[in-house]
Amino acid sequence: MDGGSVAPDRGKGESAGDTIRVTPGDGAEGVAPGARVEVRVPDGRLESVRVRKVEDAEPDDVPGALTGDGLAWRPEPGTRLALAAKYRVDAVAVDRRGRRSARHTTFTTLVPEHRFIGYFAPENRSTVGTGMIVSFRFNRPVRNRAAVERRIRVTAEPAVDIAGHWFGSERLDFRPEHYWAPGTRVTVDLRLRDVEAAPGVYGIQDKTVRFTVGRAQTSLVDAEKHTLEVRRDGRLVATLPVTAGAPKTTTYNGKMVVTELFEVTRMNGATVGFKDATGKSEYDIKDVPHAMRLTASGTFLHGNYWTPADAFGSANVSHGCVGLRDTKGGGADTPAGWFFDRTLVGDVVEVVNSRDRKVAPDNGLGGWNMDWKSWKAGSALR
């Protein structure tokens, strides 16, 4: 069984085979503030559950608790969700045989009629890698792009030139010409209240978000050499053996940014089209350890315990992800555990010498694959 370029259980709705059932369903929109929120397993027990508001200046956890039998998690009585907010559910369960599985879902709550909102990353007060791109996703198409972009101000200390770039009508990203310098303090001032994004559609947000850039770490995956070189402040600190995408399921080339970190996650090939002739998923691994998301389409750099050890450093056998040797459950002293513990959201992982195209600039935070002139040309203000 191979690791693959998959999203961690991103399919809509629920299926009978899902170990962890989440309500509202993954991807649900327009959820009412008083709607039922629940995480449940049919047997075994829930090990951990976290429900939190994300892509907001104040990412708050929803207070809640497990039931006495460990089969369900529910919010505290009287808890109401916020309007116009995105929530993320991270759950890990253990079945009766002691096997762990994970599920990660999102849902968004009701946005008042004729209003628009921008969901964005990174989170307030976070520490990120030097490749972090400030990314906004709007819940409605923006026709007056200049008006919206003008009311989002991204500044840095020390100061650098920062430009916005639109990907379609619902996404706006900001970055400098080069990676952020370590220690940079970035401020995002969002003043969208009453801004008309489209005829009759007005903004409701006035917020300030601040984050700090941590140490400089970049990593280079060479798909031909089957290696991952890790550099800190320009100095090579480790060379780790990897396995990348197999000849028929190659890994993207180009610069990718870590956007999510999971100690354990589920990877189901059916979510990204890896199905056999009968329509069954080619693989469904419920406990992939040390998973670091690189693209929105599902490319990960992750721990791999199911591939023979001699493949790492010598062969490419995955469905498109980059695999590091690991143990079932995730070992702290394995190559995957070592790299995971030293990785931040916002770190850059670049892949070279893969027999695939370069990752698209709008696939995850792939904007570093666009030159500065082209990037600035995508601003509505230039």
PAPA-532016 format. One line per field, with one value per residue: residue in three letters; residue number from 1; x, y, z of N, C-alpha, C in turn. Coordinates in steps of 0.05 Angstrom, whole numbers. Each point is the difference from the previous one (the first is absolute). Last residue first. Layout:
REM PAPA-532016
aa (ALA;...);
i (NUM;...);
n_X (X;...);
n_Y (Y;...);
n_Z (Z;...);
ca_X (X;...);
ca_Y (Y;...);
ca_Z (Z;...);
c_X (X;...);
c_Y (Y;...);
c_Z (Z;...);
REM end
This chain:
REM PAPA-532016
aa (ARG;LEU;ALA;SER;GLY;ALA;LYS;TRP;SER;LYS;TRP;ASP;MET;ASN;TRP;GLY;GLY;LEU;GLY;ASN;ASP;PRO;ALA;VAL;LYS;ARG;ASP;ARG;SER;ASN;VAL;VAL;GLU;VAL;VAL;ASP;GLY;VAL;LEU;THR;ARG;ASP;PHE;PHE;TRP;GLY;ALA;PRO;THR;ASP;ALA;GLY;GLY;GLY;LYS;THR;ASP;ARG;LEU;GLY;VAL;CYS;GLY;HIS;SER;VAL;ASN;ALA;SER;GLY;PHE;ALA;ASP;ALA;PRO;THR;TRP;TYR;ASN;GLY;HIS;LEU;PHE;THR;GLY;SER;ALA;THR;LEU;ARG;MET;ALA;HIS;PRO;VAL;ASP;LYS;ILE;ASP;TYR;GLU;SER;LYS;GLY;THR;ALA;ASP;LYS;PHE;GLY;VAL;THR;ALA;GLY;ASN;MET;ARG;THR;VAL;GLU;PHE;LEU;GLU;THR;VAL;VAL;MET;LYS;GLY;ASN;TYR;THR;THR;THR;LYS;PRO;ALA;GLY;ALA;THR;VAL;PRO;LEU;THR;ALA;VAL;LEU;ARG;GLY;ASP;ARG;ARG;VAL;GLU;LEU;THR;HIS;LYS;GLU;ALA;ASP;VAL;LEU;SER;THR;GLN;ALA;ARG;GLY;VAL;THR;PHE;ARG;VAL;THR;LYS;ASP;GLN;ILE;GLY;TYR;VAL;GLY;PRO;ALA;ALA;GLU;VAL;ASP;ARG;LEU;ARG;LEU;ASP;VAL;THR;VAL;ARG;THR;GLY;PRO;ALA;TRP;TYR;HIS;GLU;PRO;ARG;PHE;ASP;LEU;ARG;GLU;SER;GLY;PHE;TRP;HIS;GLY;ALA;ILE;ASP;VAL;ALA;PRO;GLU;ALA;THR;VAL;ARG;ILE;ARG;ARG;GLU;VAL;ALA;ALA;ARG;ASN;ARG;VAL;PRO;ARG;ASN;PHE;ARG;PHE;SER;VAL;ILE;MET;GLY;THR;GLY;VAL;THR;SER;ARG;ASN;GLU;PRO;ALA;PHE;TYR;GLY;ILE;PHE;ARG;HIS;GLU;PRO;VAL;LEU;THR;THR;PHE;THR;THR;HIS;ARG;ALA;SER;ARG;ARG;GLY;ARG;ARG;ASP;VAL;ALA;VAL;ALA;ASP;VAL;ARG;TYR;LYS;ALA;ALA;LEU;ALA;LEU;ARG;THR;GLY;PRO;GLU;PRO;ARG;TRP;ALA;LEU;GLY;ASP;GLY;THR;LEU;ALA;GLY;PRO;VAL;ASP;ASP;PRO;GLU;ALA;ASP;GLU;VAL;LYS;ARG;VAL;ARG;VAL;SER;GLU;LEU;ARG;GLY;ASP;PRO;VAL;ARG;VAL;GLU;VAL;ARG;ALA;GLY;PRO;ALA;VAL;GLY;GLU;ALA;GLY;ASP;GLY;PRO;THR;VAL;ARG;ILE;THR;ASP;GLY;ALA;SER;GLU;GLY;LYS;GLY;ARG;ASP;PRO;ALA;VAL;SER;GLY;GLY;ASP;MET);
i (382;381;380;379;378;377;376;375;374;373;372;371;370;369;368;367;366;365;364;363;362;361;360;359;358;357;356;355;354;353;352;351;350;349;348;347;346;345;344;343;342;341;340;339;338;337;336;335;334;333;332;331;330;329;328;327;326;325;324;323;322;321;320;319;318;317;316;315;314;313;312;311;310;309;308;307;306;305;304;303;302;301;300;299;298;297;296;295;294;293;292;291;290;289;288;287;286;285;284;283;282;281;280;279;278;277;276;275;274;273;272;271;270;269;268;267;266;265;264;263;262;261;260;259;258;257;256;255;254;253;252;251;250;249;248;247;246;245;244;243;242;241;240;239;238;237;236;235;234;233;232;231;230;229;228;227;226;225;224;223;222;221;220;219;218;217;216;215;214;213;212;211;210;209;208;207;206;205;204;203;202;201;200;199;198;197;196;195;194;193;192;191;190;189;188;187;186;185;184;183;182;181;180;179;178;177;176;175;174;173;172;171;170;169;168;167;166;165;164;163;162;161;160;159;158;157;156;155;154;153;152;151;150;149;148;147;146;145;144;143;142;141;140;139;138;137;136;135;134;133;132;131;130;129;128;127;126;125;124;123;122;121;120;119;118;117;116;115;114;113;112;111;110;109;108;107;106;105;104;103;102;101;100;99;98;97;96;95;94;93;92;91;90;89;88;87;86;85;84;83;82;81;80;79;78;77;76;75;74;73;72;71;70;69;68;67;66;65;64;63;62;61;60;59;58;57;56;55;54;53;52;51;50;49;48;47;46;45;44;43;42;41;40;39;38;37;36;35;34;33;32;31;30;29;28;27;26;25;24;23;22;21;20;19;18;17;16;15;14;13;12;11;10;9;8;7;6;5;4;3;2;1);
n_X (-48;-60;-41;69;62;88;76;44;61;88;58;4;-33;-9;-24;-92;-59;-62;-84;-18;3;75;29;74;61;14;43;69;82;73;-7;-57;-13;-44;-11;-58;-75;-41;67;78;58;-34;-15;73;28;-53;10;75;6;-16;-85;-86;-101;-75;36;89;74;54;-25;-44;-64;-80;-52;-22;84;95;113;108;85;-1;-74;-38;16;-58;-102;-102;-69;4;14;-18;-1;-27;-72;-88;-89;-47;28;104;71;-5;26;2;20;-44;-91;-83;-76;-3;-27;3;-27;-109;-89;-52;17;86;67;38;30;-23;-11;-43;13;73;24;47;9;59;69;55;-6;-1;-3;27;100;43;58;51;37;-30;-60;-19;-37;-37;23;91;12;20;62;70;95;87;65;74;30;32;39;-8;-44;-67;-38;-36;-10;-23;-27;-5;6;28;-52;-62;18;-23;16;-22;10;-9;23;-50;-84;-84;-100;-103;-108;-98;-102;-104;-108;-87;-81;-32;-65;-65;-55;52;98;65;-1;13;-14;63;91;105;94;113;94;113;102;112;101;77;54;-21;-56;-6;-7;-47;-86;-107;-116;-105;-110;-99;-87;-10;88;87;71;73;67;89;89;106;53;43;18;-59;-96;-110;-101;-112;-102;-70;9;-32;-92;-28;26;-50;-101;-57;-8;-54;-18;32;111;110;114;110;114;95;103;93;65;-43;-56;-65;-90;-78;-88;-12;16;-49;-118;-107;-82;-104;-103;-115;-97;-55;45;50;22;68;72;76;73;73;61;32;50;35;49;-1;-18;-77;-91;5;22;13;0;-18;-23;-53;-29;-53;-29;-74;-80;-61;6;-32;-34;-29;-45;28;90;39;29;33;8;16;29;-50;-39;-3;52;13;13;9;53;80;49;58;7;13;-25;-3;-33;-49;-22;-1;42;22;40;-4;-87;-39;-50;-75;-57;21;-2;-17;-58;-72;-94;-46;-15;30;-12;38;37;63;71;73;9;-76;-42;9;56;49;74;26;-34;-49;-88;-10;-16;19;61;110;99;83;94;52;75;76;54;51;-2;3);
n_Y (957;-24;-89;-88;-64;18;-16;-84;-14;31;-51;-107;-102;-78;10;-10;-76;-39;-61;-12;70;13;-92;-79;-53;-91;-98;-74;29;53;72;60;55;52;74;47;27;-48;-62;-78;-68;-85;-63;-51;-77;-77;-54;-60;-54;-6;11;-59;-44;-64;-78;25;42;58;62;43;61;0;-40;-95;-69;-38;12;-21;-1;44;-43;-87;-75;-26;-31;30;32;78;115;118;96;91;24;32;24;82;86;4;-26;-51;-77;-85;-81;-94;-63;-63;-38;-34;-46;-19;-14;13;-25;-20;-68;-7;52;94;103;97;62;-30;-96;-40;15;16;48;28;42;65;95;107;80;60;7;14;-6;3;-64;-90;-93;-105;-99;-92;-69;-30;7;65;13;-19;12;28;79;77;97;87;91;108;88;24;-87;-94;-108;-81;-100;-83;-65;17;37;68;82;86;77;87;85;80;83;46;51;75;43;57;49;59;56;40;14;-29;-20;26;0;2;38;5;-22;11;82;34;7;-43;-39;2;-48;-15;-52;-14;-45;-12;-56;-62;-54;18;-20;-22;46;69;17;-16;-30;-27;-28;-43;-12;18;-35;-3;88;62;83;41;54;34;26;23;-41;-18;19;-4;5;22;14;47;12;-72;-2;53;-27;-67;-17;-72;-99;-92;-58;-32;12;-7;22;1;18;-54;-44;-38;-6;-47;11;22;55;60;6;-57;-10;0;8;30;76;41;55;19;-3;-66;-55;-88;-100;-80;-86;-89;-94;-89;-97;-99;-105;-96;-96;-97;-74;-61;32;100;109;111;116;104;111;86;111;96;109;87;66;3;-59;-74;-42;-54;-41;-89;-50;-63;-98;-110;-116;-93;-21;-9;73;88;90;107;119;110;52;66;81;81;101;53;-61;-90;-79;-52;-97;-102;-104;-101;-110;-94;-70;-102;-103;-16;49;109;118;116;99;93;60;99;101;73;-25;-23;5;-62;-95;-68;-88;-21;22;-49;-101;-104;-86;-80;-25;-45;18;100;116;108;42;-5;-3;-51;18;10;-32;-52;-87;-103;-107;-116);
n_Z (-188;74;5;-10;-41;-35;56;-7;-71;10;54;-19;24;55;93;33;39;79;-19;-86;-68;-61;-50;-21;-70;-56;-15;22;69;41;77;83;102;93;88;88;54;83;47;43;45;34;-71;-32;48;-8;-76;-4;89;97;45;-38;-30;-26;-55;-49;-77;-89;-82;-99;-73;-80;-70;-3;25;-4;-29;36;51;89;54;-8;62;74;-20;11;58;62;-7;10;-50;-68;-82;-71;-40;-38;31;32;59;107;74;81;68;10;-26;4;-50;-107;-97;-117;-89;-15;-55;-82;-69;-43;62;46;32;2;77;81;15;50;104;104;107;92;87;36;-52;-48;-87;-70;-61;-99;-102;-105;-86;-63;12;-2;-42;-40;-62;22;105;87;84;91;64;77;41;42;58;28;-62;-18;-12;65;15;-61;-45;-78;-44;-82;-81;-95;-70;25;71;71;81;77;81;84;79;90;32;-4;30;8;11;-27;6;-38;-32;-74;-58;-113;-92;-98;-74;-88;16;63;76;107;97;69;2;31;48;13;35;22;34;24;-1;11;-74;-103;-92;-105;-92;-42;59;22;2;-49;-24;-49;-43;-98;-60;28;23;60;56;58;55;35;90;108;101;40;-64;-47;-60;-16;-51;-43;-96;-54;-27;-71;-87;-46;-28;-18;54;45;87;83;11;30;12;41;13;11;30;14;73;89;94;94;47;23;-56;-91;-108;-78;-13;-43;-16;-32;-24;-18;-19;57;80;31;53;20;-20;6;-5;32;20;57;27;59;51;60;66;6;1;-40;-5;-39;-21;-52;-26;-57;-23;-43;-31;-12;4;83;91;75;96;100;78;49;-30;-75;-35;-29;11;26;95;87;49;-60;-33;-20;-18;-45;-80;-37;-59;-54;-42;-78;-83;-44;58;94;48;57;27;55;24;21;-14;-11;-20;-71;-60;-9;-9;16;-17;4;-35;-10;6;-58;-105;-101;-96;-55;-2;-6;54;73;98;62;-18;20;-13;-39;-102;-73;-36;-35;-16;-34;-75;-7;25;47;-11;-97;-73;-60;39;36;-1;6);
ca_X (24;8;-20;-13;-26;-19;-10;-16;-26;-15;-10;20;-5;8;29;6;20;14;12;-4;-24;3;-13;-25;3;0;-27;-10;-22;7;14;5;2;11;0;26;14;-17;-20;-15;16;5;-26;-7;20;-4;-25;4;1;28;13;23;17;-4;-28;-11;-13;-3;23;0;27;10;5;-20;-25;-22;-24;-22;7;27;8;-9;20;20;25;18;-10;8;-9;12;-11;25;11;28;4;-9;-28;-18;15;-13;4;-9;18;13;24;18;-14;18;-14;11;24;25;10;-7;-26;-20;5;-19;15;-2;14;-6;-24;5;-17;3;-10;-22;-11;15;-16;16;-12;-24;-15;1;-25;0;-5;24;4;-3;23;-13;-27;-1;7;-21;-19;-12;-28;-9;-16;-8;-7;0;-11;19;18;16;-7;19;-12;21;-11;9;-15;19;19;-14;10;-4;1;7;-9;5;-1;26;20;15;29;15;29;13;29;17;21;23;-8;17;18;13;-18;-24;-16;16;-17;12;-15;-27;-19;-21;-23;-23;-21;-26;-18;-27;-17;-6;-7;24;2;-9;15;15;22;27;20;23;20;24;-6;-16;-29;-5;-27;-4;-22;-20;-19;-22;6;-17;8;23;19;25;20;27;16;-7;9;29;6;-12;17;24;15;1;7;18;-15;-23;-25;-21;-29;-20;-26;-15;-28;-15;7;24;-1;27;14;20;10;-16;1;22;28;13;25;21;21;26;12;-5;-24;8;-17;-26;-3;-26;-6;-21;2;-17;-4;-7;-7;9;21;25;2;-21;13;-14;16;-8;22;-2;14;7;8;26;20;-8;1;21;-9;20;-3;-28;-14;6;-20;8;-9;-9;21;8;12;-20;-7;10;-16;2;-28;-10;-9;-7;-1;19;-12;0;26;-4;9;-17;3;-17;2;24;13;-3;25;11;-19;10;-8;19;6;28;12;-2;-9;15;-12;-8;-25;-1;-27;-6;23;18;-9;-23;0;-22;-7;3;15;26;-2;-4;9;-20;-25;-25;-14;-28;-7;-9;-28;-7;-9;-11;16;-17);
ca_Y (6;27;18;17;-11;5;27;2;-13;17;24;21;22;-10;4;25;-4;25;6;-26;1;20;25;4;16;29;11;0;-18;-25;3;-25;1;-25;-6;-10;21;9;19;14;24;16;11;22;21;13;16;24;-8;-2;26;-1;23;16;2;-24;4;-25;-4;-16;-6;12;28;10;11;-19;17;-4;-16;6;27;18;4;20;-12;-6;-24;-24;-23;-25;-14;-13;2;-9;-24;-23;-3;11;18;6;29;9;22;16;10;9;16;-2;15;-2;-16;15;-1;25;-4;-3;-22;-22;-25;-15;14;29;6;5;-17;6;-21;7;-23;-22;-20;-20;-14;15;-16;10;-4;9;28;16;27;23;16;18;6;10;-21;-12;19;-11;2;-16;-22;-11;-28;-13;-27;-21;-6;23;21;22;20;16;25;13;-10;-9;-19;-25;-8;-28;-7;-28;-8;-27;-6;-7;-14;-19;3;-25;2;-26;2;-16;19;-5;3;-14;16;-19;-8;16;-4;-19;-13;1;18;7;-6;20;-7;16;0;8;7;2;21;21;-10;-3;18;-11;-23;-11;17;-9;21;-7;21;-4;-6;21;0;-25;-13;-13;-19;4;-22;4;-10;6;23;12;-17;13;-19;10;-21;0;25;-2;-19;10;22;-10;24;14;28;11;8;-18;14;-13;6;-9;8;19;4;0;24;-2;-15;1;-24;-6;21;8;-17;-12;4;-19;-13;-3;-18;7;24;6;15;28;18;8;29;9;28;11;29;14;29;11;28;13;18;-14;-20;-21;-26;-21;-25;-21;-19;-22;-25;-17;-27;-11;6;4;27;6;7;10;28;9;6;26;20;27;25;-4;7;-25;-19;-14;-27;-22;-25;-16;-4;-27;-10;-28;-12;13;23;21;5;20;27;15;29;15;29;7;23;25;10;-16;-22;-25;-26;-19;-25;-7;-21;-27;-18;2;19;-13;11;29;12;18;14;-14;-1;16;28;15;23;-7;19;-9;-21;-26;-23;-17;12;-4;24;-5;-17;18;1;28;12;26;24;24);
ca_Z (-15;6;-11;20;8;-21;3;25;-5;-19;14;3;-19;-26;-4;-13;-20;-1;26;12;18;21;-7;15;24;-5;1;-28;-2;-14;-26;-13;-30;-10;-28;-10;-13;-22;6;-22;-7;24;9;-18;2;25;-2;-17;-28;-8;3;18;-1;24;5;12;26;16;17;24;7;24;-5;-18;12;0;3;-19;-24;-10;6;-21;-21;8;9;-22;-15;14;-15;9;23;9;27;2;17;-15;5;-20;-18;-26;-5;-26;-7;20;-12;21;21;23;20;27;-2;4;27;14;13;-21;-18;3;-2;-26;-22;1;-15;-28;-15;-29;-17;-16;-13;11;14;13;22;9;20;27;15;28;8;4;-13;18;7;19;-10;-28;-19;-17;-12;-24;-4;-23;7;-25;-2;26;-2;7;-22;-5;20;6;18;13;10;24;23;20;-13;-6;-27;-7;-28;-5;-26;-7;-29;-12;17;-16;1;2;1;5;-3;18;7;17;28;19;16;19;22;3;-25;-16;-19;-27;-18;8;-22;4;-16;8;-21;8;-21;12;-11;20;27;17;23;26;9;-24;-9;7;3;16;-1;15;28;14;-4;-14;-1;-25;-2;-21;1;-19;-26;-23;-17;13;13;4;12;1;14;28;12;5;21;24;10;13;5;-26;3;-21;-24;-3;5;-17;6;-20;12;-17;4;-25;-17;-16;-25;-10;-7;20;16;24;24;15;-6;18;-9;21;-7;13;-12;-27;-5;-5;-16;10;3;-8;4;-16;1;-20;3;-25;-1;-24;6;-2;21;-1;3;14;-1;18;0;19;-7;22;-8;10;-20;-28;-10;-19;-26;-18;-5;-4;25;12;-6;10;-13;-28;-19;-13;19;17;-8;16;-1;24;10;3;26;-4;26;18;12;-21;-14;-21;4;-19;1;-18;2;15;-11;14;9;21;7;-10;11;-11;14;-6;15;-11;20;26;19;25;10;-1;3;-22;-11;-19;-28;-7;9;-13;16;28;15;7;20;-12;15;13;11;-15;-7;4;22;22;7;0;-24;8;-3;0);
c_X (-6;24;7;-21;-14;-28;-21;-13;-18;-27;-16;-14;21;-6;10;30;10;24;12;14;-7;-24;2;-11;-27;5;2;-29;-11;-22;4;13;7;0;14;-3;28;14;-19;-21;-13;15;5;-25;-8;20;-5;-25;6;3;29;14;23;18;-5;-30;-9;-11;-5;26;0;30;10;4;-19;-27;-24;-23;-22;7;29;8;-9;20;22;25;18;-6;11;-12;17;-7;29;9;28;7;-11;-29;-17;16;-11;1;-6;16;14;27;19;-11;16;-16;14;24;26;9;-10;-28;-24;7;-19;16;1;14;-6;-25;2;-15;4;-8;-24;-9;18;-19;19;-14;-23;-17;4;-28;0;-8;29;4;-7;21;-15;-27;-3;11;-20;-20;-9;-30;-9;-15;-6;-7;2;-14;20;21;19;-11;21;-14;22;-15;9;-14;19;17;-12;11;-2;-2;10;-13;6;-3;26;22;13;30;12;30;13;29;17;17;24;-9;15;22;12;-18;-25;-14;17;-18;13;-11;-29;-21;-23;-22;-23;-19;-27;-19;-28;-18;-4;-8;27;3;-11;15;14;20;27;19;23;20;25;-4;-13;-30;2;-27;-2;-21;-22;-17;-24;10;-16;21;21;19;26;19;29;13;-5;11;29;6;-11;18;26;16;2;3;19;-18;-24;-26;-17;-28;-21;-26;-11;-29;-15;3;27;3;29;16;20;14;-16;24;19;29;11;24;21;21;25;12;-3;-26;12;-13;-28;-1;-29;-3;-21;3;-19;-7;-9;-10;12;24;26;5;-22;17;-15;18;-6;24;-2;14;9;5;28;24;-11;-1;24;-12;20;-1;-28;-14;8;-22;13;-7;-8;22;10;14;-22;-9;14;-19;2;-29;-8;-8;-10;1;21;-13;-3;27;-6;7;-18;6;-19;3;24;14;-3;28;10;-19;14;-5;21;7;29;15;-2;-8;16;-11;-11;-26;2;-27;-8;22;20;6;-25;-2;-21;-9;1;17;27;1;-5;13;-16;-24;-27;-16;-30;-9;-5;-29;-5;-8;-13;18);
c_Y (-1;9;29;18;17;-11;7;27;2;-11;18;26;22;21;-11;6;25;-2;28;1;-27;1;20;28;5;15;30;9;2;-21;-28;5;-28;1;-27;-8;-7;24;3;19;17;26;19;14;24;23;15;17;25;-10;-1;27;0;25;14;5;-27;7;-25;-1;-14;-5;16;30;9;11;-18;19;-2;-15;5;29;17;5;21;-12;-7;-26;-25;-24;-24;-13;-9;5;-10;-26;-25;-4;13;20;7;30;11;24;19;8;12;19;-4;17;-3;-18;16;1;25;-3;-3;-22;-23;-25;-17;16;30;8;7;-22;8;-24;9;-27;-22;-19;-22;-13;17;-18;9;-2;4;27;9;26;24;19;20;8;10;-20;-15;19;-18;2;-16;-26;-7;-29;-14;-27;-22;-4;23;20;21;22;14;25;11;-13;-12;-21;-28;-4;-30;-5;-29;-6;-29;-6;-4;-12;-22;6;-28;5;-26;6;-15;25;-2;5;-16;15;-19;-11;16;-6;-18;-15;4;21;8;-2;20;-4;16;1;7;11;-2;22;24;-11;-5;21;-10;-25;-12;21;-13;24;-7;22;-5;-5;22;-3;-26;-15;-12;-22;6;-25;6;-13;1;-21;18;-17;15;-19;10;-22;1;25;0;-18;11;22;-6;26;13;30;11;7;-18;13;-16;5;-5;6;21;4;0;23;-1;-18;6;-25;-10;23;11;18;-16;0;-18;-13;1;-19;10;26;7;16;28;21;7;30;6;30;11;30;10;30;8;29;15;18;-17;-21;-21;-26;-20;-25;-21;-19;-20;-25;-15;-27;-10;4;1;29;7;6;12;31;10;3;26;19;24;26;-3;5;-25;-21;-11;-26;-22;-25;-17;0;-29;-13;-29;-13;13;25;22;7;17;29;13;30;13;30;7;23;25;10;-19;-23;-23;-26;-16;-25;-5;-21;-29;-20;1;21;-13;10;30;13;17;17;-15;29;13;28;16;23;-8;19;-9;-21;-25;-23;-22;12;-4;25;-2;-18;21;4;30;15;24;25);
c_Z (-30;-17;3;-15;21;7;-21;3;25;-6;-19;10;4;-22;-26;-4;-13;-19;-1;28;12;19;23;-7;12;27;-5;0;-28;1;-11;-27;-11;-30;-5;-29;-9;-12;-24;11;-22;-5;24;9;-16;4;26;-1;-17;-29;-10;2;20;1;26;3;11;27;17;14;27;3;24;-5;-22;9;-4;5;-20;-25;-7;5;-23;-22;4;11;-23;-16;14;-14;8;26;1;29;1;14;-13;8;-21;-15;-27;-2;-28;-11;20;-12;20;22;26;18;27;-1;3;29;14;12;-19;-20;7;-2;-25;-22;0;-15;-29;-15;-29;-17;-17;-11;11;15;11;24;11;19;29;12;30;11;5;-15;19;12;18;-10;-28;-20;-18;-11;-23;-2;-24;6;-29;-1;28;-1;4;-21;-4;20;6;16;15;7;26;24;21;-13;-6;-28;-4;-30;-5;-28;-4;-30;-15;17;-18;-2;2;0;9;-6;21;4;19;29;21;15;20;22;5;-26;-19;-19;-28;-19;7;-22;6;-21;11;-23;12;-21;15;-10;20;27;14;22;26;8;-24;-7;8;1;19;-5;16;29;16;-3;-16;1;-28;2;-20;-1;-18;-25;-25;2;14;17;2;15;-2;16;30;14;7;24;26;11;14;3;-28;4;-20;-23;-6;8;-20;10;-21;14;-19;3;-26;-19;-13;-24;-7;-5;21;15;23;-4;18;-7;21;-12;21;-10;15;-9;-29;-5;-2;-18;8;5;-7;5;-20;4;-21;5;-28;-1;-24;5;-1;21;0;2;17;-4;21;-4;22;-10;24;-12;8;-18;-28;-8;-18;-27;-18;-3;-6;27;13;-7;14;-14;-29;-21;-13;17;18;-12;15;-2;25;9;-1;27;-2;28;18;10;-21;-12;-25;4;-21;5;-21;4;18;-15;16;7;22;7;-14;13;-15;17;-9;17;-9;21;26;20;25;12;1;2;-23;-10;-18;9;-10;12;-15;18;30;16;10;22;-16;15;14;13;-13;-6;5;23;22;6;3;-25;13;0);
REM end
